[in-house]
Amino acid sequence: MDVITHELMHIVQNYKDEKIPNWLTEGVADYVRATEGVNNEKANWKMPDLKPENNFDNSYRITARFFVWLTQNYDKNLIIKLDSDARNNNYTPDFWKKNTGKSLEVLWEEYKMKPALK
């Protein structure tokens, strides 16, 4: 059921800028599935625990879990802002620094140190 949530998010995203990284697109769609899905548990769908080999750009559930962590630790509307910038062709890698004061790489390192979700 909630795979539809993920796929519908792609319709909403409608990112026209070819410079939007695929990991970001899929991460946002799975973030929406994780936060708005209604049947994930029944489908045995969940975001994985962080593993040493993971990176923010692994896409899907790995990126989605990082996005949840970011909204819990920085700005509850961060992914809404990210999606808006991407849909309006305003996304650049500076998005992270502008909205959190830190680069994406620094945020990932922080996440790796304390990946627990609330």
Biopython code that builds the backbone (N, CA, C, O; Angstrom):
import numpy as np
from Bio.PDB.StructureBuilder import StructureBuilder

atoms = [
    (1, "MET", "N", (0.820, -1.208, 0.000)),
    (1, "MET", "CA", (0.000, 0.000, 0.000)),
    (1, "MET", "C", (0.861, 1.269, 0.000)),
    (1, "MET", "O", (0.641, 2.176, -0.802)),
    (2, "ASP", "N", (1.841, 1.322, 0.905)),
    (2, "ASP", "CA", (2.609, 2.560, 1.033)),
    (2, "ASP", "C", (3.655, 2.762, -0.060)),
    (2, "ASP", "O", (4.244, 3.838, -0.163)),
    (3, "VAL", "N", (3.886, 1.746, -0.867)),
    (3, "VAL", "CA", (4.725, 1.976, -2.039)),
    (3, "VAL", "C", (4.053, 3.033, -2.922)),
    (3, "VAL", "O", (4.728, 3.776, -3.636)),
    (4, "ILE", "N", (2.719, 3.094, -2.866)),
    (4, "ILE", "CA", (1.983, 4.115, -3.616)),
    (4, "ILE", "C", (2.325, 5.504, -3.080)),
    (4, "ILE", "O", (2.444, 6.459, -3.848)),
    (5, "THR", "N", (2.482, 5.611, -1.757)),
    (5, "THR", "CA", (2.878, 6.891, -1.161)),
    (5, "THR", "C", (4.206, 7.346, -1.754)),
    (5, "THR", "O", (4.362, 8.506, -2.137)),
    (6, "HIS", "N", (5.157, 6.425, -1.825)),
    (6, "HIS", "CA", (6.474, 6.728, -2.396)),
    (6, "HIS", "C", (6.329, 7.173, -3.859)),
    (6, "HIS", "O", (6.872, 8.203, -4.256)),
    (7, "GLU", "N", (5.602, 6.398, -4.643)),
    (7, "GLU", "CA", (5.474, 6.704, -6.073)),
    (7, "GLU", "C", (4.671, 7.980, -6.318)),
    (7, "GLU", "O", (4.979, 8.734, -7.241)),
    (8, "LEU", "N", (3.662, 8.227, -5.514)),
    (8, "LEU", "CA", (2.914, 9.478, -5.657)),
    (8, "LEU", "C", (3.795, 10.679, -5.339)),
    (8, "LEU", "O", (3.632, 11.750, -5.923)),
    (9, "MET", "N", (4.722, 10.496, -4.414)),
    (9, "MET", "CA", (5.632, 11.596, -4.095)),
    (9, "MET", "C", (6.463, 11.967, -5.315)),
    (9, "MET", "O", (6.784, 13.139, -5.515)),
    (10, "HIS", "N", (6.809, 10.986, -6.124)),
    (10, "HIS", "CA", (7.558, 11.308, -7.351)),
    (10, "HIS", "C", (6.726, 12.206, -8.278)),
    (10, "HIS", "O", (7.269, 13.084, -8.948)),
    (11, "ILE", "N", (5.438, 11.986, -8.311)),
    (11, "ILE", "CA", (4.573, 12.845, -9.128)),
    (11, "ILE", "C", (4.564, 14.254, -8.548)),
    (11, "ILE", "O", (4.665, 15.235, -9.285)),
    (12, "VAL", "N", (4.446, 14.350, -7.243)),
    (12, "VAL", "CA", (4.458, 15.654, -6.575)),
    (12, "VAL", "C", (5.805, 16.344, -6.793)),
    (12, "VAL", "O", (5.862, 17.542, -7.070)),
    (13, "GLN", "N", (6.884, 15.575, -6.667)),
    (13, "GLN", "CA", (8.219, 16.165, -6.817)),
    (13, "GLN", "C", (8.360, 16.843, -8.174)),
    (13, "GLN", "O", (8.668, 18.033, -8.239)),
    (14, "ASN", "N", (8.143, 16.116, -9.240)),
    (14, "ASN", "CA", (8.228, 16.677, -10.580)),
    (14, "ASN", "C", (9.467, 17.545, -10.761)),
    (14, "ASN", "O", (9.404, 18.623, -11.351)),
    (15, "TYR", "N", (10.606, 17.056, -10.241)),
    (15, "TYR", "CA", (11.852, 17.808, -10.336)),
    (15, "TYR", "C", (12.283, 17.890, -11.798)),
    (15, "TYR", "O", (12.509, 16.870, -12.450)),
    (16, "LYS", "N", (12.389, 19.089, -12.291)),
    (16, "LYS", "CA", (12.757, 19.288, -13.697)),
    (16, "LYS", "C", (14.260, 19.516, -13.882)),
    (16, "LYS", "O", (14.795, 19.319, -14.973)),
    (17, "ASP", "N", (14.924, 19.926, -12.825)),
    (17, "ASP", "CA", (16.355, 20.199, -12.901)),
    (17, "ASP", "C", (17.127, 18.883, -12.904)),
    (17, "ASP", "O", (17.085, 18.129, -11.932)),
    (18, "GLU", "N", (17.818, 18.615, -13.983)),
    (18, "GLU", "CA", (18.573, 17.367, -14.115)),
    (18, "GLU", "C", (19.746, 17.289, -13.140)),
    (18, "GLU", "O", (20.361, 16.232, -12.997)),
    (19, "LYS", "N", (20.062, 18.397, -12.470)),
    (19, "LYS", "CA", (21.167, 18.402, -11.516)),
    (19, "LYS", "C", (20.737, 17.924, -10.123)),
    (19, "LYS", "O", (21.578, 17.784, -9.235)),
    (20, "ILE", "N", (19.444, 17.673, -9.924)),
    (20, "ILE", "CA", (18.984, 17.142, -8.641)),
    (20, "ILE", "C", (19.478, 15.702, -8.556)),
    (20, "ILE", "O", (19.140, 14.880, -9.407)),
    (21, "PRO", "N", (20.276, 15.390, -7.534)),
    (21, "PRO", "CA", (20.810, 14.021, -7.443)),
    (21, "PRO", "C", (19.704, 12.984, -7.208)),
    (21, "PRO", "O", (18.739, 13.238, -6.487)),
    (22, "ASN", "N", (19.864, 11.830, -7.824)),
    (22, "ASN", "CA", (18.883, 10.754, -7.681)),
    (22, "ASN", "C", (18.729, 10.328, -6.220)),
    (22, "ASN", "O", (17.621, 10.018, -5.781)),
    (23, "TRP", "N", (19.826, 10.310, -5.467)),
    (23, "TRP", "CA", (19.738, 9.898, -4.057)),
    (23, "TRP", "C", (18.798, 10.825, -3.287)),
    (23, "TRP", "O", (18.081, 10.385, -2.389)),
    (24, "LEU", "N", (18.807, 12.110, -3.646)),
    (24, "LEU", "CA", (17.948, 13.080, -2.983)),
    (24, "LEU", "C", (16.479, 12.812, -3.347)),
    (24, "LEU", "O", (15.613, 12.804, -2.473)),
    (25, "THR", "N", (16.212, 12.597, -4.611)),
    (25, "THR", "CA", (14.855, 12.326, -5.083)),
    (25, "THR", "C", (14.272, 11.094, -4.389)),
    (25, "THR", "O", (13.157, 11.138, -3.870)),
    (26, "GLU", "N", (15.025, 10.005, -4.382)),
    (26, "GLU", "CA", (14.535, 8.770, -3.769)),
    (26, "GLU", "C", (14.492, 8.873, -2.245)),
    (26, "GLU", "O", (13.612, 8.296, -1.606)),
    (27, "GLY", "N", (15.437, 9.604, -1.665)),
    (27, "GLY", "CA", (15.434, 9.795, -0.222)),
    (27, "GLY", "C", (14.222, 10.565, 0.254)),
    (27, "GLY", "O", (13.629, 10.223, 1.277)),
    (28, "VAL", "N", (13.848, 11.603, -0.479)),
    (28, "VAL", "CA", (12.662, 12.382, -0.122)),
    (28, "VAL", "C", (11.410, 11.505, -0.258)),
    (28, "VAL", "O", (10.542, 11.530, 0.614)),
    (29, "ALA", "N", (11.313, 10.740, -1.334)),
    (29, "ALA", "CA", (10.132, 9.886, -1.526)),
    (29, "ALA", "C", (10.011, 8.849, -0.403)),
    (29, "ALA", "O", (8.907, 8.598, 0.081)),
    (30, "ASP", "N", (11.118, 8.250, 0.014)),
    (30, "ASP", "CA", (11.057, 7.286, 1.116)),
    (30, "ASP", "C", (10.866, 7.988, 2.460)),
    (30, "ASP", "O", (10.268, 7.413, 3.369)),
    (31, "TYR", "N", (11.358, 9.205, 2.601)),
    (31, "TYR", "CA", (11.089, 9.993, 3.809)),
    (31, "TYR", "C", (9.578, 10.196, 3.962)),
    (31, "TYR", "O", (9.030, 10.044, 5.053)),
    (32, "VAL", "N", (8.920, 10.539, 2.863)),
    (32, "VAL", "CA", (7.470, 10.732, 2.898)),
    (32, "VAL", "C", (6.776, 9.411, 3.219)),
    (32, "VAL", "O", (5.815, 9.385, 3.989)),
    (33, "ARG", "N", (7.251, 8.330, 2.641)),
    (33, "ARG", "CA", (6.670, 7.022, 2.976)),
    (33, "ARG", "C", (6.846, 6.736, 4.467)),
    (33, "ARG", "O", (5.916, 6.266, 5.122)),
    (34, "ALA", "N", (8.021, 7.015, 4.999)),
    (34, "ALA", "CA", (8.297, 6.736, 6.409)),
    (34, "ALA", "C", (7.451, 7.588, 7.343)),
    (34, "ALA", "O", (6.994, 7.110, 8.381)),
    (35, "THR", "N", (7.244, 8.836, 6.981)),
    (35, "THR", "CA", (6.539, 9.757, 7.888)),
    (35, "THR", "C", (5.041, 9.827, 7.642)),
    (35, "THR", "O", (4.288, 10.181, 8.550)),
    (36, "GLU", "N", (4.598, 9.503, 6.456)),
    (36, "GLU", "CA", (3.173, 9.635, 6.121)),
    (36, "GLU", "C", (2.506, 8.315, 5.772)),
    (36, "GLU", "O", (1.283, 8.261, 5.638)),
    (37, "GLY", "N", (3.274, 7.265, 5.626)),
    (37, "GLY", "CA", (2.704, 5.972, 5.266)),
    (37, "GLY", "C", (1.764, 5.446, 6.343)),
    (37, "GLY", "O", (1.914, 5.768, 7.522)),
    (38, "VAL", "N", (0.811, 4.650, 5.936)),
    (38, "VAL", "CA", (-0.192, 4.145, 6.871)),
    (38, "VAL", "C", (-0.074, 2.648, 7.137)),
    (38, "VAL", "O", (-0.666, 2.152, 8.095)),
    (39, "ASN", "N", (0.663, 1.927, 6.327)),
    (39, "ASN", "CA", (0.716, 0.472, 6.444)),
    (39, "ASN", "C", (2.133, -0.086, 6.405)),
    (39, "ASN", "O", (2.319, -1.274, 6.138)),
    (40, "ASN", "N", (3.122, 0.741, 6.665)),
    (40, "ASN", "CA", (4.510, 0.282, 6.565)),
    (40, "ASN", "C", (4.793, -0.910, 7.476)),
    (40, "ASN", "O", (5.445, -1.868, 7.061)),
    (41, "GLU", "N", (4.314, -0.855, 8.696)),
    (41, "GLU", "CA", (4.586, -1.936, 9.647)),
    (41, "GLU", "C", (3.990, -3.257, 9.152)),
    (41, "GLU", "O", (4.641, -4.300, 9.213)),
    (42, "LYS", "N", (2.778, -3.204, 8.674)),
    (42, "LYS", "CA", (2.120, -4.417, 8.164)),
    (42, "LYS", "C", (2.893, -4.997, 6.979)),
    (42, "LYS", "O", (2.941, -6.213, 6.797)),
    (43, "ALA", "N", (3.487, -4.130, 6.187)),
    (43, "ALA", "CA", (4.261, -4.571, 5.023)),
    (43, "ALA", "C", (5.701, -4.935, 5.399)),
    (43, "ALA", "O", (6.503, -5.298, 4.539)),
    (44, "ASN", "N", (6.014, -4.834, 6.690)),
    (44, "ASN", "CA", (7.365, -5.098, 7.188)),
    (44, "ASN", "C", (8.399, -4.179, 6.519)),
    (44, "ASN", "O", (9.531, -4.582, 6.253)),
    (45, "TRP", "N", (7.982, -2.953, 6.259)),
    (45, "TRP", "CA", (8.862, -1.948, 5.656)),
    (45, "TRP", "C", (9.323, -1.019, 6.762)),
    (45, "TRP", "O", (8.506, -0.477, 7.506)),
    (46, "LYS", "N", (10.618, -0.835, 6.871)),
    (46, "LYS", "CA", (11.158, 0.094, 7.860)),
    (46, "LYS", "C", (12.495, 0.623, 7.377)),
    (46, "LYS", "O", (13.126, 0.070, 6.476)),
    (47, "MET", "N", (12.896, 1.695, 7.998)),
    (47, "MET", "CA", (14.205, 2.261, 7.672)),
    (47, "MET", "C", (15.258, 1.466, 8.434)),
    (47, "MET", "O", (15.067, 1.142, 9.606)),
    (48, "PRO", "N", (16.367, 1.154, 7.773)),
    (48, "PRO", "CA", (17.386, 0.321, 8.423)),
    (48, "PRO", "C", (18.210, 1.112, 9.435)),
    (48, "PRO", "O", (18.355, 2.330, 9.329)),
    (49, "ASP", "N", (18.736, 0.399, 10.401)),
    (49, "ASP", "CA", (19.704, 1.010, 11.303)),
    (49, "ASP", "C", (20.946, 1.382, 10.497)),
    (49, "ASP", "O", (21.249, 0.767, 9.475)),
    (50, "LEU", "N", (21.645, 2.385, 10.970)),
    (50, "LEU", "CA", (22.867, 2.835, 10.305)),
    (50, "LEU", "C", (23.929, 1.743, 10.369)),
    (50, "LEU", "O", (24.138, 1.129, 11.416)),
    (51, "LYS", "N", (24.596, 1.507, 9.242)),
    (51, "LYS", "CA", (25.716, 0.566, 9.164)),
    (51, "LYS", "C", (26.952, 1.345, 8.737)),
    (51, "LYS", "O", (26.836, 2.370, 8.066)),
    (52, "PRO", "N", (28.129, 0.871, 9.117)),
    (52, "PRO", "CA", (29.362, 1.606, 8.779)),
    (52, "PRO", "C", (29.543, 1.879, 7.281)),
    (52, "PRO", "O", (30.144, 2.883, 6.899)),
    (53, "GLU", "N", (29.037, 1.006, 6.463)),
    (53, "GLU", "CA", (29.221, 1.180, 5.010)),
    (53, "GLU", "C", (28.198, 2.134, 4.390)),
    (53, "GLU", "O", (28.298, 2.451, 3.205)),
    (54, "ASN", "N", (27.230, 2.589, 5.161)),
    (54, "ASN", "CA", (26.219, 3.509, 4.642)),
    (54, "ASN", "C", (26.787, 4.900, 4.403)),
    (54, "ASN", "O", (27.769, 5.310, 5.023)),
    (55, "ASN", "N", (26.141, 5.613, 3.488)),
    (55, "ASN", "CA", (26.454, 7.007, 3.213)),
    (55, "ASN", "C", (25.146, 7.718, 2.861)),
    (55, "ASN", "O", (24.190, 7.085, 2.413)),
    (56, "PHE", "N", (25.111, 9.021, 3.066)),
    (56, "PHE", "CA", (23.874, 9.777, 2.819)),
    (56, "PHE", "C", (23.348, 9.593, 1.408)),
    (56, "PHE", "O", (22.141, 9.699, 1.190)),
    (57, "ASP", "N", (24.209, 9.322, 0.453)),
    (57, "ASP", "CA", (23.780, 9.212, -0.938)),
    (57, "ASP", "C", (23.467, 7.782, -1.375)),
    (57, "ASP", "O", (23.449, 7.485, -2.570)),
    (58, "ASN", "N", (23.221, 6.901, -0.410)),
    (58, "ASN", "CA", (22.826, 5.530, -0.747)),
    (58, "ASN", "C", (21.373, 5.451, -1.227)),
    (58, "ASN", "O", (20.950, 4.423, -1.754)),
    (59, "SER", "N", (20.627, 6.511, -1.049)),
    (59, "SER", "CA", (19.231, 6.616, -1.514)),
    (59, "SER", "C", (18.239, 5.872, -0.629)),
    (59, "SER", "O", (18.590, 5.252, 0.374)),
    (60, "TYR", "N", (17.007, 5.964, -1.046)),
    (60, "TYR", "CA", (15.878, 5.262, -0.459)),
    (60, "TYR", "C", (15.875, 5.315, 1.066)),
    (60, "TYR", "O", (15.981, 6.395, 1.646)),
    (61, "ARG", "N", (15.755, 4.164, 1.719)),
    (61, "ARG", "CA", (15.561, 4.108, 3.168)),
    (61, "ARG", "C", (16.748, 4.663, 3.962)),
    (61, "ARG", "O", (16.562, 5.269, 5.017)),
    (62, "ILE", "N", (17.941, 4.460, 3.465)),
    (62, "ILE", "CA", (19.130, 4.951, 4.182)),
    (62, "ILE", "C", (19.111, 6.473, 4.211)),
    (62, "ILE", "O", (19.322, 7.078, 5.263)),
    (63, "THR", "N", (18.862, 7.090, 3.072)),
    (63, "THR", "CA", (18.778, 8.545, 2.999)),
    (63, "THR", "C", (17.553, 9.047, 3.766)),
    (63, "THR", "O", (17.624, 10.065, 4.455)),
    (64, "ALA", "N", (16.438, 8.335, 3.648)),
    (64, "ALA", "CA", (15.217, 8.735, 4.359)),
    (64, "ALA", "C", (15.441, 8.769, 5.868)),
    (64, "ALA", "O", (14.973, 9.686, 6.543)),
    (65, "ARG", "N", (16.145, 7.785, 6.396)),
    (65, "ARG", "CA", (16.402, 7.752, 7.838)),
    (65, "ARG", "C", (17.254, 8.957, 8.250)),
    (65, "ARG", "O", (17.005, 9.578, 9.283)),
    (66, "PHE", "N", (18.245, 9.275, 7.445)),
    (66, "PHE", "CA", (19.068, 10.458, 7.683)),
    (66, "PHE", "C", (18.202, 11.715, 7.654)),
    (66, "PHE", "O", (18.381, 12.607, 8.484)),
    (67, "PHE", "N", (17.271, 11.793, 6.714)),
    (67, "PHE", "CA", (16.384, 12.947, 6.626)),
    (67, "PHE", "C", (15.494, 13.053, 7.872)),
    (67, "PHE", "O", (15.263, 14.153, 8.374)),
    (68, "VAL", "N", (15.004, 11.933, 8.362)),
    (68, "VAL", "CA", (14.218, 11.959, 9.603)),
    (68, "VAL", "C", (15.079, 12.500, 10.735)),
    (68, "VAL", "O", (14.633, 13.349, 11.507)),
    (69, "TRP", "N", (16.299, 12.015, 10.837)),
    (69, "TRP", "CA", (17.223, 12.482, 11.875)),
    (69, "TRP", "C", (17.442, 13.990, 11.760)),
    (69, "TRP", "O", (17.437, 14.698, 12.767)),
    (70, "LEU", "N", (17.632, 14.479, 10.543)),
    (70, "LEU", "CA", (17.825, 15.915, 10.332)),
    (70, "LEU", "C", (16.619, 16.717, 10.802)),
    (70, "LEU", "O", (16.775, 17.763, 11.431)),
    (71, "THR", "N", (15.414, 16.233, 10.499)),
    (71, "THR", "CA", (14.224, 16.975, 10.928)),
    (71, "THR", "C", (14.060, 16.935, 12.442)),
    (71, "THR", "O", (13.497, 17.860, 13.027)),
    (72, "GLN", "N", (14.536, 15.897, 13.067)),
    (72, "GLN", "CA", (14.450, 15.793, 14.529)),
    (72, "GLN", "C", (15.517, 16.623, 15.238)),
    (72, "GLN", "O", (15.324, 17.045, 16.378)),
    (73, "ASN", "N", (16.642, 16.856, 14.563)),
    (73, "ASN", "CA", (17.765, 17.520, 15.217)),
    (73, "ASN", "C", (18.045, 18.938, 14.732)),
    (73, "ASN", "O", (18.793, 19.673, 15.375)),
    (74, "TYR", "N", (17.454, 19.328, 13.610)),
    (74, "TYR", "CA", (17.723, 20.662, 13.068)),
    (74, "TYR", "C", (16.468, 21.484, 12.818)),
    (74, "TYR", "O", (16.279, 22.541, 13.419)),
    (75, "ASP", "N", (15.625, 21.002, 11.940)),
    (75, "ASP", "CA", (14.450, 21.789, 11.542)),
    (75, "ASP", "C", (13.375, 20.818, 11.092)),
    (75, "ASP", "O", (13.570, 20.070, 10.134)),
    (76, "LYS", "N", (12.238, 20.826, 11.782)),
    (76, "LYS", "CA", (11.174, 19.880, 11.431)),
    (76, "LYS", "C", (10.660, 20.078, 10.012)),
    (76, "LYS", "O", (10.050, 19.171, 9.447)),
    (77, "ASN", "N", (10.895, 21.243, 9.429)),
    (77, "ASN", "CA", (10.447, 21.527, 8.059)),
    (77, "ASN", "C", (11.564, 21.448, 7.023)),
    (77, "ASN", "O", (11.387, 21.877, 5.883)),
    (78, "LEU", "N", (12.705, 20.904, 7.412)),
    (78, "LEU", "CA", (13.864, 20.894, 6.516)),
    (78, "LEU", "C", (13.583, 20.178, 5.201)),
    (78, "LEU", "O", (13.966, 20.674, 4.142)),
    (79, "ILE", "N", (12.929, 19.032, 5.245)),
    (79, "ILE", "CA", (12.696, 18.273, 4.002)),
    (79, "ILE", "C", (11.610, 18.933, 3.161)),
    (79, "ILE", "O", (11.627, 18.821, 1.935)),
    (80, "ILE", "N", (10.678, 19.612, 3.795)),
    (80, "ILE", "CA", (9.696, 20.404, 3.042)),
    (80, "ILE", "C", (10.426, 21.506, 2.273)),
    (80, "ILE", "O", (10.130, 21.747, 1.103)),
    (81, "LYS", "N", (11.375, 22.170, 2.925)),
    (81, "LYS", "CA", (12.165, 23.220, 2.267)),
    (81, "LYS", "C", (13.028, 22.631, 1.151)),
    (81, "LYS", "O", (13.156, 23.218, 0.076)),
    (82, "LEU", "N", (13.618, 21.466, 1.420)),
    (82, "LEU", "CA", (14.447, 20.795, 0.418)),
    (82, "LEU", "C", (13.627, 20.458, -0.812)),
    (82, "LEU", "O", (14.042, 20.735, -1.937)),
    (83, "ASP", "N", (12.472, 19.864, -0.602)),
    (83, "ASP", "CA", (11.594, 19.508, -1.714)),
    (83, "ASP", "C", (11.167, 20.751, -2.491)),
    (83, "ASP", "O", (11.143, 20.742, -3.722)),
    (84, "SER", "N", (10.837, 21.801, -1.781)),
    (84, "SER", "CA", (10.423, 23.043, -2.444)),
    (84, "SER", "C", (11.549, 23.611, -3.302)),
    (84, "SER", "O", (11.326, 24.004, -4.447)),
    (85, "ASP", "N", (12.756, 23.653, -2.747)),
    (85, "ASP", "CA", (13.892, 24.145, -3.531)),
    (85, "ASP", "C", (14.112, 23.278, -4.771)),
    (85, "ASP", "O", (14.375, 23.798, -5.855)),
    (86, "ALA", "N", (14.007, 21.971, -4.611)),
    (86, "ALA", "CA", (14.215, 21.067, -5.751)),
    (86, "ALA", "C", (13.131, 21.253, -6.807)),
    (86, "ALA", "O", (13.427, 21.287, -8.001)),
    (87, "ARG", "N", (11.873, 21.374, -6.373)),
    (87, "ARG", "CA", (10.783, 21.558, -7.345)),
    (87, "ARG", "C", (10.856, 22.890, -8.062)),
    (87, "ARG", "O", (10.415, 23.009, -9.205)),
    (88, "ASN", "N", (11.415, 23.897, -7.394)),
    (88, "ASN", "CA", (11.511, 25.231, -7.995)),
    (88, "ASN", "C", (12.868, 25.498, -8.642)),
    (88, "ASN", "O", (13.213, 26.641, -8.941)),
    (89, "ASN", "N", (13.630, 24.427, -8.854)),
    (89, "ASN", "CA", (14.945, 24.513, -9.495)),
    (89, "ASN", "C", (15.902, 25.431, -8.749)),
    (89, "ASN", "O", (16.742, 26.090, -9.361)),
    (90, "ASN", "N", (15.773, 25.473, -7.424)),
    (90, "ASN", "CA", (16.653, 26.310, -6.602)),
    (90, "ASN", "C", (17.606, 25.495, -5.744)),
    (90, "ASN", "O", (18.369, 26.066, -4.965)),
    (91, "TYR", "N", (17.579, 24.165, -5.868)),
    (91, "TYR", "CA", (18.458, 23.352, -5.031)),
    (91, "TYR", "C", (19.897, 23.467, -5.509)),
    (91, "TYR", "O", (20.189, 23.368, -6.701)),
    (92, "THR", "N", (20.784, 23.678, -4.546)),
    (92, "THR", "CA", (22.226, 23.581, -4.779)),
    (92, "THR", "C", (22.800, 22.871, -3.561)),
    (92, "THR", "O", (22.131, 22.799, -2.531)),
    (93, "PRO", "N", (24.011, 22.347, -3.646)),
    (93, "PRO", "CA", (24.624, 21.725, -2.475)),
    (93, "PRO", "C", (24.762, 22.679, -1.283)),
    (93, "PRO", "O", (24.955, 22.229, -0.154)),
    (94, "ASP", "N", (24.666, 23.973, -1.521)),
    (94, "ASP", "CA", (24.716, 24.952, -0.428)),
    (94, "ASP", "C", (23.440, 24.943, 0.416)),
    (94, "ASP", "O", (23.397, 25.574, 1.473)),
    (95, "PHE", "N", (22.407, 24.241, -0.035)),
    (95, "PHE", "CA", (21.150, 24.169, 0.710)),
    (95, "PHE", "C", (21.399, 23.798, 2.173)),
    (95, "PHE", "O", (20.821, 24.395, 3.081)),
    (96, "TRP", "N", (22.252, 22.819, 2.387)),
    (96, "TRP", "CA", (22.472, 22.290, 3.731)),
    (96, "TRP", "C", (23.103, 23.327, 4.650)),
    (96, "TRP", "O", (22.674, 23.510, 5.789)),
    (97, "LYS", "N", (24.120, 23.999, 4.141)),
    (97, "LYS", "CA", (24.802, 25.022, 4.942)),
    (97, "LYS", "C", (23.857, 26.191, 5.230)),
    (97, "LYS", "O", (23.824, 26.722, 6.340)),
    (98, "LYS", "N", (23.098, 26.576, 4.219)),
    (98, "LYS", "CA", (22.158, 27.693, 4.356)),
    (98, "LYS", "C", (21.083, 27.396, 5.409)),
    (98, "LYS", "O", (20.661, 28.294, 6.138)),
    (99, "ASN", "N", (20.642, 26.139, 5.485)),
    (99, "ASN", "CA", (19.522, 25.792, 6.354)),
    (99, "ASN", "C", (19.903, 25.170, 7.698)),
    (99, "ASN", "O", (19.081, 25.101, 8.611)),
    (100, "THR", "N", (21.153, 24.719, 7.813)),
    (100, "THR", "CA", (21.580, 24.113, 9.081)),
    (100, "THR", "C", (22.858, 24.748, 9.623)),
    (100, "THR", "O", (23.209, 24.548, 10.786)),
    (101, "GLY", "N", (23.555, 25.513, 8.780)),
    (101, "GLY", "CA", (24.838, 26.075, 9.177)),
    (101, "GLY", "C", (25.992, 25.110, 8.962)),
    (101, "GLY", "O", (27.137, 25.425, 9.288)),
    (102, "LYS", "N", (25.693, 23.920, 8.406)),
    (102, "LYS", "CA", (26.723, 22.890, 8.225)),
    (102, "LYS", "C", (26.607, 22.259, 6.846)),
    (102, "LYS", "O", (25.533, 22.225, 6.245)),
    (103, "SER", "N", (27.732, 21.763, 6.364)),
    (103, "SER", "CA", (27.719, 21.064, 5.075)),
    (103, "SER", "C", (27.064, 19.700, 5.239)),
    (103, "SER", "O", (26.931, 19.190, 6.351)),
    (104, "LEU", "N", (26.665, 19.130, 4.135)),
    (104, "LEU", "CA", (26.052, 17.806, 4.128)),
    (104, "LEU", "C", (27.002, 16.769, 4.728)),
    (104, "LEU", "O", (26.574, 15.891, 5.476)),
    (105, "GLU", "N", (28.266, 16.870, 4.406)),
    (105, "GLU", "CA", (29.255, 15.917, 4.909)),
    (105, "GLU", "C", (29.408, 16.016, 6.433)),
    (105, "GLU", "O", (29.533, 14.997, 7.112)),
    (106, "VAL", "N", (29.398, 17.228, 6.960)),
    (106, "VAL", "CA", (29.499, 17.417, 8.411)),
    (106, "VAL", "C", (28.234, 16.884, 9.088)),
    (106, "VAL", "O", (28.316, 16.244, 10.136)),
    (107, "LEU", "N", (27.083, 17.140, 8.503)),
    (107, "LEU", "CA", (25.824, 16.620, 9.051)),
    (107, "LEU", "C", (25.839, 15.093, 9.091)),
    (107, "LEU", "O", (25.390, 14.486, 10.064)),
    (108, "TRP", "N", (26.356, 14.482, 8.035)),
    (108, "TRP", "CA", (26.430, 13.016, 7.996)),
    (108, "TRP", "C", (27.354, 12.500, 9.097)),
    (108, "TRP", "O", (27.048, 11.500, 9.746)),
    (109, "GLU", "N", (28.462, 13.167, 9.305)),
    (109, "GLU", "CA", (29.384, 12.747, 10.374)),
    (109, "GLU", "C", (28.720, 12.854, 11.745)),
    (109, "GLU", "O", (28.910, 11.984, 12.595)),
    (110, "GLU", "N", (27.950, 13.907, 11.964)),
    (110, "GLU", "CA", (27.202, 14.049, 13.220)),
    (110, "GLU", "C", (26.200, 12.908, 13.377)),
    (110, "GLU", "O", (26.079, 12.313, 14.448)),
    (111, "TYR", "N", (25.500, 12.620, 12.312)),
    (111, "TYR", "CA", (24.519, 11.540, 12.315)),
    (111, "TYR", "C", (25.187, 10.209, 12.668)),
    (111, "TYR", "O", (24.663, 9.436, 13.470)),
    (112, "LYS", "N", (26.327, 9.955, 12.073)),
    (112, "LYS", "CA", (27.032, 8.698, 12.351)),
    (112, "LYS", "C", (27.424, 8.576, 13.815)),
    (112, "LYS", "O", (27.468, 7.472, 14.359)),
    (113, "MET", "N", (27.709, 9.706, 14.455)),
    (113, "MET", "CA", (28.108, 9.692, 15.869)),
    (113, "MET", "C", (26.917, 9.413, 16.793)),
    (113, "MET", "O", (27.078, 8.771, 17.831)),
    (114, "LYS", "N", (25.739, 9.886, 16.425)),
    (114, "LYS", "CA", (24.529, 9.729, 17.258)),
    (114, "LYS", "C", (23.318, 9.502, 16.348)),
    (114, "LYS", "O", (22.506, 10.410, 16.170)),
    (115, "PRO", "N", (23.185, 8.310, 15.773)),
    (115, "PRO", "CA", (22.133, 8.088, 14.788)),
    (115, "PRO", "C", (20.747, 7.764, 15.351)),
    (115, "PRO", "O", (19.810, 7.540, 14.585)),
    (116, "ALA", "N", (20.609, 7.738, 16.651)),
    (116, "ALA", "CA", (19.309, 7.370, 17.230)),
    (116, "ALA", "C", (18.217, 8.351, 16.816)),
    (116, "ALA", "O", (18.418, 9.565, 16.773)),
    (117, "LEU", "N", (17.068, 7.782, 16.518)),
    (117, "LEU", "CA", (15.892, 8.601, 16.219)),
    (117, "LEU", "C", (15.037, 8.721, 17.469)),
    (117, "LEU", "O", (15.030, 7.842, 18.332)),
    (118, "LYS", "N", (14.323, 9.823, 17.541)),
    (118, "LYS", "CA", (13.466, 10.070, 18.717)),
    (118, "LYS", "C", (12.114, 9.423, 18.539)),
    (118, "LYS", "O", (11.261, 9.522, 19.421)),
]
sb = StructureBuilder()
sb.init_structure("model")
sb.init_model(0)
sb.init_chain("A")
sb.init_seg("    ")
for serial, (resi, resn, name, xyz) in enumerate(atoms, 1):
    if name == "N":
        sb.init_residue(resn, " ", resi, " ")
    sb.init_atom(name, np.array(xyz, "f"), 0.0, 1.0, " ", f" {name:<3s}", serial, name[0])
structure = sb.get_structure()
